[in-house]
Amino acid sequence: MTNFCCRFVKNYATLTQPLRELTKKDVPFLWTGKQERALEKLRDALTNASENAYSDSTKTTEVFTDASPVGVAAVLTQKEPNSDERKIVAYATSKPSARLERWSLHLQPYDVTIRYQPGTENPSDYLSRHPLRDVTPNSRQEKVAEEFVNFLAETSMLKAINLTDLRSATRHDATLQAIMKAVQTGKWHETSKDARINISDFQSFEKVRNELCTLPDLVLREHRIVIPEALREKVIDIAHKGHMGVVKTQAY
């Protein structure tokens, strides 16, 4: 990890000399105050905010991640323009929790590329093996609450309607078919004359036509799928089913 960041640490060679002495051949490994001070200074240099970069949304962003049996870690970096140099923006390390199982849902809106990085080239490798310990242990009540939240997440009915169902219902929805045609051709007024469509729904979508796009047998408003009329009642029922309300949930 320090080799990855050495370009951003002032006087890196001098700072790490006491540590590198212990790696020389035929030199006994003797950890003294000299090495301890060098290690502390190196840690300070790596975590010093002034040594790291500010996040810039215009730059290419990469997140190096790693997991071990005891923890997970991540290092957020950004590439400099016209260069392969990466600057570190932030570190993160912790023990894994049940919430990790739901990260895939949060990542779905993002266009990301995941690729393997060997540990020797991954700055988060060390961090995952030495996660930060919890400052305060979770009480039994907190554990029960988290287990209950996990239960709700795992048993939620959001998976009950899949893309096959949505596409099939969209194909049989005259209004969405008309909207799809209007989005693709730009001829909203001609399409609205179709007697089979729901004029009220059609006009509502026409007002936000700049936010609409289409995929095969799907209509989207920005990144959200437009639900066909035949499935709307089911979706509303799914969204509310199983939730006991704030009071009962807290009393669990």
Backbone hydrogen bonds in HBPLUS format (Angstrom, degrees):
<---DONOR---> <-ACCEPTOR-->    atom                        ^
c    i                          cat <-CA-CA->   ^        H-A-AA   ^      H-
h    n   atom  resd res      DA  || num        DHA   H-A  angle D-A-AA Bond
n    s   type  num  typ     dist DA aas  dist angle  dist       angle   num
A0004-PHE N   A0001-MET O   3.11 MM   3  5.17 122.6  2.45  95.9 110.1     1
A0005-CYS N   A0001-MET O   3.21 MM   4  6.55 143.3  2.35 143.0 152.8     2
A0006-CYS N   A0002-THR O   2.84 MM   4  5.69 109.6  2.34 141.8 158.4     3
A0008-PHE N   A0005-CYS O   2.87 MM   3  5.62 155.0  1.94 125.3 132.7     4
A0009-VAL N   A0006-CYS O   3.23 MM   3  5.19 165.4  2.25 104.0 108.3     5
A0015-LEU N   A0011-ASN O   2.88 MM   4  6.01 162.3  1.91 157.5 163.5     6
A0016-THR N   A0012-TYR O   2.98 MM   4  6.11 152.6  2.05 153.6 159.1     7
A0017-GLN N   A0014-THR O   3.39 MM   3  5.30 157.4  2.44  99.0 105.6     8
A0019-LEU N   A0016-THR O   3.01 MM   3  5.31 126.8  2.30 106.6 120.8     9
A0020-ARG N   A0016-THR O   2.93 MM   4  6.18 159.4  1.97 160.2 167.1    10
A0021-GLU N   A0017-GLN O   3.05 MM   4  6.18 139.1  2.22 149.9 159.5    11
A0022-LEU N   A0019-LEU O   3.20 MM   3  5.70 140.7  2.37 107.5 116.2    12
A0023-THR N   A0020-ARG O   3.07 MM   3  5.31 154.8  2.13 106.1 114.0    13
A0024-LYS N   A0021-GLU O   3.34 MM   3  5.65 167.1  2.35 109.2 112.9    14
A0027-VAL N   A0024-LYS O   3.37 MM   3  5.69 151.2  2.46 129.0 125.3    15
A0036-GLU N   A0032-THR O   3.06 MM   4  6.37 161.5  2.09 151.4 157.3    16
A0037-ARG N   A0033-GLY O   2.91 MM   4  6.02 160.3  1.94 147.8 151.8    17
A0038-ALA N   A0034-LYS O   3.14 MM   4  6.34 154.6  2.21 139.9 147.0    18
A0039-LEU N   A0035-GLN O   2.90 MM   4  6.15 156.2  1.96 151.0 157.2    19
A0040-GLU N   A0036-GLU O   3.00 MM   4  6.26 158.4  2.05 148.7 154.1    20
A0041-LYS N   A0037-ARG O   2.97 MM   4  6.18 160.9  2.00 149.4 154.4    21
A0042-LEU N   A0038-ALA O   2.96 MM   4  6.13 151.1  2.05 143.2 151.4    22
A0043-ARG N   A0039-LEU O   2.91 MM   4  6.18 156.5  1.97 149.0 155.2    23
A0044-ASP N   A0040-GLU O   2.95 MM   4  6.20 161.1  1.99 148.8 153.9    24
A0045-ALA N   A0041-LYS O   2.95 MM   4  6.16 154.1  2.01 143.2 150.3    25
A0046-LEU N   A0042-LEU O   3.00 MM   4  6.23 152.7  2.07 147.8 154.7    26
A0047-THR N   A0043-ARG O   3.03 MM   4  6.24 146.5  2.15 148.9 157.5    27
A0048-ASN N   A0044-ASP O   2.86 MM   4  5.72 121.1  2.21 142.9 155.9    28
A0051-GLU N   A0048-ASN O   2.97 MM   3  5.54 152.3  2.05 114.8 123.0    29
A0052-ASN N   A0049-ALA O   3.11 MM   3  5.25 144.0  2.25 101.5 111.8    30
A0053-ALA N   A0088-ILE O   2.87 MM  35  5.95 163.3  1.90 150.3 155.0    31
A0059-LYS N   A0056-ASP O   3.09 MM   3  5.73 167.1  2.10 121.7 125.7    32
A0079-LYS N   A0060-THR O   2.95 MM  19  5.46 157.4  2.00 153.6 160.5    33
A0062-GLU N   A0077-THR O   2.88 MM  15  5.25 170.7  1.89 146.9 149.3    34
A0077-THR N   A0062-GLU O   2.78 MM  15  5.25 177.4  1.78 171.7 171.6    35
A0064-PHE N   A0075-VAL O   2.90 MM  11  5.10 162.8  1.92 151.4 149.3    36
A0075-VAL N   A0064-PHE O   2.81 MM  11  5.10 146.0  1.92 143.1 153.8    37
A0066-ASP N   A0073-ALA O   3.11 MM   7  5.47 150.5  2.20 144.8 145.0    38
A0073-ALA N   A0066-ASP O   2.92 MM   7  5.47 149.5  2.02 163.5 165.7    39
A0068-SER N   A0071-GLY O   2.83 MM   3  5.38 165.9  1.85 166.3 169.7    40
A0072-VAL N   A0094-SER O   2.89 MM  22  5.73 168.7  1.90 176.4 177.6    41
A0094-SER N   A0072-VAL O   3.04 MM  22  5.73 161.4  2.08 160.5 164.5    42
A0074-ALA N   A0092-ALA O   2.73 MM  18  5.08 150.9  1.81 152.4 153.4    43
A0092-ALA N   A0074-ALA O   2.84 MM  18  5.08 132.9  2.07 161.0 157.2    44
A0076-LEU N   A0090-ALA O   2.86 MM  14  5.19 161.3  1.90 152.0 157.8    45
A0089-VAL N   A0076-LEU O   2.72 MM  13  5.44 175.1  1.72 161.3 161.2    46
A0090-ALA N   A0076-LEU O   3.40 MM  14  5.19 156.7  2.45 131.2 134.8    47
A0078-GLN N   A0087-LYS O   2.96 MM   9  5.46 149.2  2.06 144.6 154.1    48
A0087-LYS N   A0078-GLN O   2.94 MM   9  5.46 165.9  1.96 149.3 150.6    49
A0080-GLU N   A0085-GLU O   2.98 MM   5  5.80 159.0  2.03 167.2 172.3    50
A0100-LEU N   A0097-SER O   3.11 MM   3  5.88 161.2  2.15 119.2 123.9    51
A0101-GLU N   A0098-ALA O   3.12 MM   3  5.86 154.7  2.19 118.0 123.5    52
A0102-ARG N   A0099-ARG O   2.91 MM   3  5.52 155.3  1.97 116.6 124.1    53
A0103-TRP N   A0100-LEU O   3.13 MM   3  5.23 165.8  2.15 107.4 111.8    54
A0105-LEU N   A0102-ARG O   3.15 MM   3  5.59 138.5  2.33 107.8 117.8    55
A0106-HIS N   A0103-TRP O   2.98 MM   3  5.19 117.9  2.37 102.0 117.3    56
A0107-LEU N   A0103-TRP O   3.03 MM   4  6.31 140.9  2.19 151.7 163.5    57
A0110-TYR N   A0107-LEU O   3.03 MM   3  5.60 156.2  2.08 120.0 127.5    58
A0121-GLU N   A0118-PRO O   2.89 MM   3  5.45 152.0  1.97 116.9 125.7    59
A0122-ASN N   A0119-GLY O   3.21 MM   3  4.85 165.0  2.24  99.0 103.0    60
A0125-ASP N   A0122-ASN O   3.13 MM   3  5.67 168.4  2.15 119.7 123.4    61
A0128-SER N   A0124-SER O   3.11 MM   4  6.30 153.8  2.19 154.8 159.7    62
A0129-ARG N   A0126-TYR O   3.05 MM   3  5.44 140.6  2.21 107.2 118.3    63
A0130-HIS N   A0127-LEU O   3.14 MM   3  5.21 149.8  2.24 100.9 110.0    64
A0143-LYS N   A0139-SER O   3.05 MM   4  6.38 156.2  2.10 151.1 157.8    65
A0144-VAL N   A0140-ARG O   2.91 MM   4  6.16 158.8  1.95 151.3 156.8    66
A0145-ALA N   A0141-GLN O   2.94 MM   4  6.14 156.2  2.00 143.7 150.6    67
A0146-GLU N   A0142-GLU O   2.89 MM   4  6.15 157.9  1.94 147.5 153.2    68
A0147-GLU N   A0143-LYS O   2.90 MM   4  6.12 158.0  1.95 148.5 154.7    69
A0148-PHE N   A0144-VAL O   2.95 MM   4  6.16 148.7  2.05 144.0 152.6    70
A0149-VAL N   A0145-ALA O   2.95 MM   4  6.26 155.8  2.01 148.4 154.9    71
A0150-ASN N   A0146-GLU O   2.87 MM   4  6.10 159.2  1.92 149.6 155.5    72
A0151-PHE N   A0147-GLU O   2.88 MM   4  6.09 145.8  2.00 138.0 147.8    73
A0152-LEU N   A0148-PHE O   2.96 MM   4  6.31 156.8  2.02 149.1 154.3    74
A0153-ALA N   A0149-VAL O   2.94 MM   4  6.23 157.5  1.99 148.8 155.2    75
A0154-GLU N   A0150-ASN O   2.85 MM   4  6.04 158.9  1.90 149.6 155.1    76
A0155-THR N   A0151-PHE O   2.91 MM   4  5.99 151.4  1.99 148.3 155.9    77
A0156-SER N   A0152-LEU O   2.91 MM   4  5.66 108.1  2.44 137.9 150.4    78
A0160-ALA N   A0157-MET O   2.85 MM   3  5.27 162.5  1.88 117.8 123.9    79
A0166-LEU N   A0162-ASN O   3.07 MM   4  6.41 162.5  2.10 152.1 157.3    80
A0167-ARG N   A0163-LEU O   2.83 MM   4  5.95 164.5  1.85 151.8 155.7    81
A0168-SER N   A0164-THR O   2.99 MM   4  6.09 160.2  2.03 145.6 151.5    82
A0169-ALA N   A0165-ASP O   2.96 MM   4  6.14 165.3  1.98 152.2 156.1    83
A0170-THR N   A0166-LEU O   2.90 MM   4  6.03 150.7  1.98 144.5 153.2    84
A0171-ARG N   A0167-ARG O   2.98 MM   4  6.19 153.4  2.05 147.0 153.2    85
A0172-HIS N   A0169-ALA O   3.22 MM   3  5.20 130.1  2.48  93.2 105.9    86
A0173-ASP N   A0170-THR O   3.16 MM   3  4.99 161.9  2.20 101.0 106.3    87
A0177-GLN N   A0173-ASP O   2.96 MM   4  6.18 154.0  2.03 153.8 162.1    88
A0178-ALA N   A0174-ALA O   2.98 MM   4  6.16 149.4  2.08 141.3 149.2    89
A0179-ILE N   A0175-THR O   2.89 MM   4  6.19 153.9  1.95 147.4 155.3    90
A0180-MET N   A0176-LEU O   2.82 MM   4  5.94 159.1  1.86 145.7 151.5    91
A0181-LYS N   A0177-GLN O   3.03 MM   4  6.22 155.1  2.09 140.5 146.9    92
A0182-ALA N   A0178-ALA O   2.92 MM   4  6.15 155.6  1.98 145.7 152.6    93
A0183-VAL N   A0179-ILE O   2.86 MM   4  6.09 157.3  1.91 153.4 159.0    94
A0184-GLN N   A0180-MET O   3.08 MM   4  6.26 156.3  2.14 144.4 150.5    95
A0185-THR N   A0181-LYS O   2.90 MM   4  6.04 147.7  2.00 147.8 156.5    96
A0186-GLY N   A0182-ALA O   2.60 MM   4  5.06 145.0  1.72 137.7 147.2    97
A0191-THR N   A0187-LYS O   3.30 MM   4  6.34 158.0  2.36 139.7 145.9    98
A0192-SER N   A0188-TRP O   3.07 MM   4  6.18 147.8  2.18 147.7 155.6    99
A0193-LYS N   A0190-GLU O   3.40 MM   3  5.86 165.6  2.42 110.1 114.2   100
A0194-ASP N   A0191-THR O   3.21 MM   3  6.04 169.6  2.22 126.1 127.5   101
A0197-ILE N   A0194-ASP O   3.45 MM   3  6.06 163.0  2.49 115.2 119.1   102
A0202-PHE N   A0198-ASN O   2.92 MM   4  6.12 166.4  1.93 158.6 163.3   103
A0203-GLN N   A0199-ILE O   2.87 MM   4  6.02 163.9  1.89 154.8 157.9   104
A0204-SER N   A0200-SER O   3.09 MM   4  6.28 150.1  2.18 142.6 150.9   105
A0205-PHE N   A0201-ASP O   3.07 MM   4  6.38 156.7  2.12 153.1 158.3   106
A0206-GLU N   A0202-PHE O   2.93 MM   4  6.17 141.3  2.08 142.1 154.0   107
A0207-LYS N   A0203-GLN O   3.24 MM   4  6.48 141.8  2.40 141.5 148.5   108
A0208-VAL N   A0205-PHE O   3.11 MM   3  5.28 138.5  2.29  99.7 111.0   109
A0209-ARG N   A0206-GLU O   3.29 MM   3  4.84 159.4  2.33 106.1 103.4   110
A0211-GLU N   A0208-VAL O   2.84 MM   3  5.56 162.7  1.86 125.7 131.7   111
A0212-LEU N   A0209-ARG O   3.21 MM   3  5.22 163.7  2.23 104.4 109.2   112
A0222-GLU N   A0211-GLU O   2.78 MM  11  5.49 148.1  1.88 175.9 165.5   113
A0213-CYS N   A0220-LEU O   2.94 MM   7  5.33 148.3  2.04 148.3 153.6   114
A0220-LEU N   A0213-CYS O   2.88 MM   7  5.33 177.2  1.88 158.1 157.4   115
A0215-LEU N   A0218-LEU O   3.00 MM   3  5.00 164.3  2.03 135.5 139.4   116
A0218-LEU N   A0215-LEU O   2.98 MM   3  5.00 159.5  2.02 132.9 126.1   117
A0226-VAL N   A0219-VAL O   2.79 MM   7  5.53 173.5  1.80 160.7 158.5   118
A0221-ARG N   A0224-ARG O   2.77 MM   3  5.25 156.8  1.82 158.9 163.1   119
A0224-ARG N   A0221-ARG O   3.02 MM   3  5.25 165.6  2.04 128.5 128.6   120
A0231-LEU N   A0228-PRO O   3.01 MM   3  5.63 153.2  2.08 118.2 125.9   121
A0232-ARG N   A0229-GLU O   3.33 MM   3  5.26 153.6  2.41 100.6 108.0   122
A0235-VAL N   A0231-LEU O   2.92 MM   4  6.16 156.5  1.98 156.1 163.1   123
A0236-ILE N   A0232-ARG O   2.98 MM   4  6.23 161.9  2.01 153.7 157.8   124
A0237-ASP N   A0233-GLU O   2.99 MM   4  6.18 157.2  2.04 144.7 151.2   125
A0238-ILE N   A0234-LYS O   2.87 MM   4  6.10 155.1  1.93 147.8 154.7   126
A0239-ALA N   A0235-VAL O   2.92 MM   4  6.12 156.1  1.98 148.1 154.5   127
A0240-HIS N   A0236-ILE O   3.25 MM   4  6.47 139.0  2.43 141.9 151.0   128
A0241-LYS N   A0237-ASP O   2.83 MM   4  5.76 140.8  1.98 147.5 158.8   129
A0243-HIS N   A0240-HIS O   3.41 MM   3  6.02 168.2  2.43 130.0 132.8   130
A0249-THR N   A0245-GLY O   3.03 MM   4  5.99 152.8  2.10 145.1 153.7   131
A0250-GLN N   A0246-VAL O   2.95 MM   4  6.10 160.5  1.99 151.7 156.2   132
A0251-ALA N   A0247-VAL O   3.02 MM   4  6.20 138.6  2.20 140.4 152.3   133
A0252-TYR N   A0249-THR O   3.26 MM   3  5.30 154.6  2.33  99.4 107.0   134
